[in-house]
């Protein structure tokens, strides 16, 4: 089960983090997306 954590900074910004709980090692590539970023999936068109 994945776990998420949201922190609020002193200036009111929010930081979201999430674990990736798997029974095997993944070659993960964490990414950082800026606010209002529109995700375009290559499979969704």
Biopython code that builds the backbone (N, CA, C, O; Angstrom):
import numpy as np
from Bio.PDB.StructureBuilder import StructureBuilder

atoms = [
    (1, "UNK", "N", (0.839, -1.171, 0.000)),
    (1, "UNK", "CA", (0.000, 0.000, 0.000)),
    (1, "UNK", "C", (0.890, 1.242, 0.000)),
    (1, "UNK", "O", (1.848, 1.317, 0.769)),
    (2, "UNK", "N", (0.586, 2.195, -0.839)),
    (2, "UNK", "CA", (1.344, 3.443, -0.908)),
    (2, "UNK", "C", (0.874, 4.399, 0.189)),
    (2, "UNK", "O", (-0.280, 4.368, 0.616)),
    (3, "UNK", "N", (1.791, 5.233, 0.622)),
    (3, "UNK", "CA", (1.514, 6.216, 1.659)),
    (3, "UNK", "C", (1.830, 7.593, 1.116)),
    (3, "UNK", "O", (2.830, 7.763, 0.418)),
    (4, "UNK", "N", (1.007, 8.574, 1.418)),
    (4, "UNK", "CA", (1.308, 9.939, 0.990)),
    (4, "UNK", "C", (1.447, 10.832, 2.216)),
    (4, "UNK", "O", (0.921, 10.539, 3.290)),
    (5, "UNK", "N", (2.166, 11.919, 2.023)),
    (5, "UNK", "CA", (2.420, 12.874, 3.090)),
    (5, "UNK", "C", (2.361, 14.270, 2.496)),
    (5, "UNK", "O", (2.998, 14.542, 1.477)),
    (6, "UNK", "N", (1.604, 15.152, 3.123)),
    (6, "UNK", "CA", (1.516, 16.539, 2.680)),
    (6, "UNK", "C", (2.037, 17.429, 3.803)),
    (6, "UNK", "O", (1.587, 17.331, 4.945)),
    (7, "UNK", "N", (2.986, 18.293, 3.471)),
    (7, "UNK", "CA", (3.539, 19.240, 4.431)),
    (7, "UNK", "C", (3.190, 20.652, 3.996)),
    (7, "UNK", "O", (3.210, 20.964, 2.806)),
    (8, "UNK", "N", (2.872, 21.502, 4.957)),
    (8, "UNK", "CA", (2.632, 22.909, 4.659)),
    (8, "UNK", "C", (3.822, 23.710, 5.172)),
    (8, "UNK", "O", (4.197, 23.599, 6.339)),
    (9, "UNK", "N", (4.416, 24.523, 4.290)),
    (9, "UNK", "CA", (5.562, 25.334, 4.668)),
    (9, "UNK", "C", (5.103, 26.558, 5.453)),
    (9, "UNK", "O", (3.912, 26.863, 5.508)),
    (10, "UNK", "N", (6.050, 27.245, 6.052)),
    (10, "UNK", "CA", (5.716, 28.430, 6.844)),
    (10, "UNK", "C", (5.070, 29.529, 6.011)),
    (10, "UNK", "O", (4.316, 30.350, 6.535)),
    (11, "UNK", "N", (5.369, 29.545, 4.693)),
    (11, "UNK", "CA", (4.763, 30.565, 3.832)),
    (11, "UNK", "C", (3.497, 30.062, 3.128)),
    (11, "UNK", "O", (3.048, 30.674, 2.159)),
    (12, "UNK", "N", (2.917, 28.948, 3.608)),
    (12, "UNK", "CA", (1.625, 28.482, 3.114)),
    (12, "UNK", "C", (1.665, 27.592, 1.890)),
    (12, "UNK", "O", (0.608, 27.254, 1.359)),
    (13, "UNK", "N", (2.842, 27.196, 1.417)),
    (13, "UNK", "CA", (2.935, 26.298, 0.268)),
    (13, "UNK", "C", (2.788, 24.858, 0.741)),
    (13, "UNK", "O", (3.054, 24.549, 1.903)),
    (14, "UNK", "N", (2.363, 23.976, -0.166)),
    (14, "UNK", "CA", (2.155, 22.579, 0.187)),
    (14, "UNK", "C", (3.105, 21.692, -0.611)),
    (14, "UNK", "O", (3.297, 21.883, -1.812)),
    (15, "UNK", "N", (3.692, 20.723, 0.075)),
    (15, "UNK", "CA", (4.592, 19.761, -0.546)),
    (15, "UNK", "C", (3.963, 18.380, -0.408)),
    (15, "UNK", "O", (3.581, 17.976, 0.690)),
    (16, "UNK", "N", (3.855, 17.658, -1.515)),
    (16, "UNK", "CA", (3.262, 16.327, -1.519)),
    (16, "UNK", "C", (4.342, 15.309, -1.818)),
    (16, "UNK", "O", (5.109, 15.475, -2.767)),
    (17, "UNK", "N", (4.410, 14.262, -1.024)),
    (17, "UNK", "CA", (5.336, 13.164, -1.297)),
    (17, "UNK", "C", (4.557, 11.858, -1.187)),
    (17, "UNK", "O", (3.507, 11.791, -0.548)),
    (18, "UNK", "N", (5.095, 10.831, -1.821)),
    (18, "UNK", "CA", (4.397, 9.554, -1.835)),
    (18, "UNK", "C", (5.400, 8.422, -1.893)),
    (18, "UNK", "O", (6.405, 8.512, -2.598)),
    (19, "UNK", "N", (5.131, 7.356, -1.153)),
    (19, "UNK", "CA", (6.001, 6.184, -1.195)),
    (19, "UNK", "C", (5.564, 5.270, -2.332)),
    (19, "UNK", "O", (4.438, 5.352, -2.823)),
    (20, "UNK", "N", (6.466, 4.415, -2.730)),
    (20, "UNK", "CA", (6.157, 3.389, -3.725)),
    (20, "UNK", "C", (6.486, 2.054, -3.072)),
    (20, "UNK", "O", (7.638, 1.619, -3.095)),
    (21, "UNK", "N", (5.483, 1.401, -2.489)),
    (21, "UNK", "CA", (5.680, 0.165, -1.743)),
    (21, "UNK", "C", (5.412, -1.042, -2.636)),
    (21, "UNK", "O", (4.264, -1.379, -2.923)),
    (22, "UNK", "N", (6.487, -1.680, -3.064)),
    (22, "UNK", "CA", (6.374, -2.872, -3.886)),
    (22, "UNK", "C", (7.240, -3.968, -3.285)),
    (22, "UNK", "O", (8.187, -3.681, -2.553)),
    (23, "UNK", "N", (6.926, -5.204, -3.585)),
    (23, "UNK", "CA", (7.687, -6.338, -3.060)),
    (23, "UNK", "C", (8.956, -6.596, -3.862)),
    (23, "UNK", "O", (9.695, -7.535, -3.570)),
    (24, "UNK", "N", (9.212, -5.774, -4.865)),
    (24, "UNK", "CA", (10.405, -5.939, -5.690)),
    (24, "UNK", "C", (10.948, -4.555, -6.038)),
    (24, "UNK", "O", (10.229, -3.560, -5.954)),
    (25, "UNK", "N", (12.196, -4.501, -6.423)),
    (25, "UNK", "CA", (12.844, -3.228, -6.734)),
    (25, "UNK", "C", (12.425, -2.749, -8.120)),
    (25, "UNK", "O", (12.486, -3.502, -9.092)),
    (26, "UNK", "N", (12.003, -1.504, -8.199)),
    (26, "UNK", "CA", (11.652, -0.880, -9.473)),
    (26, "UNK", "C", (12.763, 0.082, -9.881)),
    (26, "UNK", "O", (13.446, 0.650, -9.029)),
    (27, "UNK", "N", (12.933, 0.255, -11.155)),
    (27, "UNK", "CA", (13.853, 1.283, -11.633)),
    (27, "UNK", "C", (13.043, 2.567, -11.786)),
    (27, "UNK", "O", (12.695, 2.972, -12.895)),
    (28, "UNK", "N", (12.754, 3.190, -10.667)),
    (28, "UNK", "CA", (11.887, 4.369, -10.645)),
    (28, "UNK", "C", (12.620, 5.606, -11.133)),
    (28, "UNK", "O", (13.836, 5.724, -10.983)),
    (29, "UNK", "N", (11.872, 6.519, -11.715)),
    (29, "UNK", "CA", (12.379, 7.812, -12.156)),
    (29, "UNK", "C", (11.473, 8.898, -11.595)),
    (29, "UNK", "O", (10.584, 9.385, -12.293)),
    (30, "UNK", "N", (11.690, 9.281, -10.339)),
    (30, "UNK", "CA", (10.841, 10.326, -9.758)),
    (30, "UNK", "C", (10.923, 11.619, -10.567)),
    (30, "UNK", "O", (11.971, 11.957, -11.117)),
    (31, "UNK", "N", (9.819, 12.322, -10.629)),
    (31, "UNK", "CA", (9.778, 13.580, -11.370)),
    (31, "UNK", "C", (9.186, 14.684, -10.503)),
    (31, "UNK", "O", (8.465, 14.423, -9.539)),
    (32, "UNK", "N", (9.498, 15.890, -10.857)),
    (32, "UNK", "CA", (8.923, 17.061, -10.204)),
    (32, "UNK", "C", (8.185, 17.846, -11.277)),
    (32, "UNK", "O", (8.768, 18.207, -12.300)),
    (33, "UNK", "N", (6.908, 18.110, -11.047)),
    (33, "UNK", "CA", (6.095, 18.856, -12.008)),
    (33, "UNK", "C", (5.706, 20.194, -11.400)),
    (33, "UNK", "O", (5.246, 20.245, -10.259)),
    (34, "UNK", "N", (5.887, 21.279, -12.150)),
    (34, "UNK", "CA", (5.506, 22.591, -11.633)),
    (34, "UNK", "C", (3.985, 22.737, -11.552)),
    (34, "UNK", "O", (3.238, 22.019, -12.217)),
    (35, "UNK", "N", (3.560, 23.663, -10.739)),
    (35, "UNK", "CA", (2.135, 23.943, -10.586)),
    (35, "UNK", "C", (1.522, 24.256, -11.946)),
    (35, "UNK", "O", (2.159, 24.888, -12.789)),
    (36, "UNK", "N", (0.298, 23.816, -12.155)),
    (36, "UNK", "CA", (-0.481, 24.030, -13.382)),
    (36, "UNK", "C", (0.101, 23.328, -14.599)),
    (36, "UNK", "O", (-0.271, 23.643, -15.729)),
    (37, "UNK", "N", (1.012, 22.376, -14.384)),
    (37, "UNK", "CA", (1.566, 21.601, -15.492)),
    (37, "UNK", "C", (0.480, 20.681, -16.041)),
    (37, "UNK", "O", (-0.209, 20.015, -15.269)),
    (38, "UNK", "N", (0.319, 20.636, -17.341)),
    (38, "UNK", "CA", (-0.674, 19.770, -17.967)),
    (38, "UNK", "C", (0.035, 18.530, -18.484)),
    (38, "UNK", "O", (0.904, 18.611, -19.352)),
    (39, "UNK", "N", (-0.350, 17.379, -17.937)),
    (39, "UNK", "CA", (0.271, 16.108, -18.318)),
    (39, "UNK", "C", (-0.340, 15.620, -19.616)),
    (39, "UNK", "O", (-1.564, 15.546, -19.733)),
    (40, "UNK", "N", (0.496, 15.282, -20.599)),
    (40, "UNK", "CA", (0.028, 14.743, -21.871)),
    (40, "UNK", "C", (0.582, 13.338, -22.005)),
    (40, "UNK", "O", (1.784, 13.155, -22.199)),
    (41, "UNK", "N", (-0.285, 12.352, -21.904)),
    (41, "UNK", "CA", (0.123, 10.956, -21.990)),
    (41, "UNK", "C", (0.230, 10.526, -23.444)),
    (41, "UNK", "O", (-0.627, 10.862, -24.262)),
    (42, "UNK", "N", (1.277, 9.788, -23.764)),
    (42, "UNK", "CA", (1.440, 9.306, -25.141)),
    (42, "UNK", "C", (0.408, 8.231, -25.475)),
    (42, "UNK", "O", (0.120, 8.011, -26.651)),
    (43, "UNK", "N", (-0.154, 7.556, -24.470)),
    (43, "UNK", "CA", (-1.165, 6.539, -24.738)),
    (43, "UNK", "C", (-2.575, 7.116, -24.800)),
    (43, "UNK", "O", (-3.463, 6.522, -25.412)),
    (44, "UNK", "N", (-2.786, 8.278, -24.166)),
    (44, "UNK", "CA", (-4.116, 8.891, -24.183)),
    (44, "UNK", "C", (-4.340, 9.789, -25.398)),
    (44, "UNK", "O", (-5.475, 10.151, -25.708)),
    (45, "UNK", "N", (-3.263, 10.143, -26.077)),
    (45, "UNK", "CA", (-3.384, 11.000, -27.253)),
    (45, "UNK", "C", (-3.298, 12.397, -26.873)),
    (45, "UNK", "O", (-3.379, 13.277, -27.730)),
]
sb = StructureBuilder()
sb.init_structure("model")
sb.init_model(0)
sb.init_chain("A")
sb.init_seg("    ")
for serial, (resi, resn, name, xyz) in enumerate(atoms, 1):
    if name == "N":
        sb.init_residue(resn, " ", resi, " ")
    sb.init_atom(name, np.array(xyz, "f"), 0.0, 1.0, " ", f" {name:<3s}", serial, name[0])
structure = sb.get_structure()
